[in-house]
């Protein structure tokens, strides 16, 4: 009897944990639109491929990229790219020597992800602040549309 109660409690705990809400993540179009409004940029910024110095995924649709000169970029993919969040390497495939929004793609072990937009920032802090503002703006816009 004790073992069956323990098993039932374990399943109940797993069920409750599985229902925990995850942080809101806007879809790529929402994120790009919000960043366009926040930055005043059109999402077609470019970075020279040889100047890319590092990257990290902020979500499965947003990539944070730094260049050799301490510049920073947020790149939004056209669709969800789950493998991007765990990728330790990526190939930035551009048509020319520059990697640009609305034209190029990145490839990781998880596959090829076309880039919807690229936004440029003076430093990492400014990029992360804009990212946070964009998530909040998209959330607000979605909540407002849902309540009408």
Secondary structure, DSSP 8 states (H G I E B T S, - for coil): -HHHHHHHHHHHHHHHHHT--------HHHHHHHHHHHH---SB-EEEGGGEEEEEESSSSEEEEEETTS-EEEEEESS--GGGGG-S--EEE-SSSEEETTT-EEEETTEEEEEEEEEEESSHHHHHHHHHHHHHHHHHHHHHHHH-
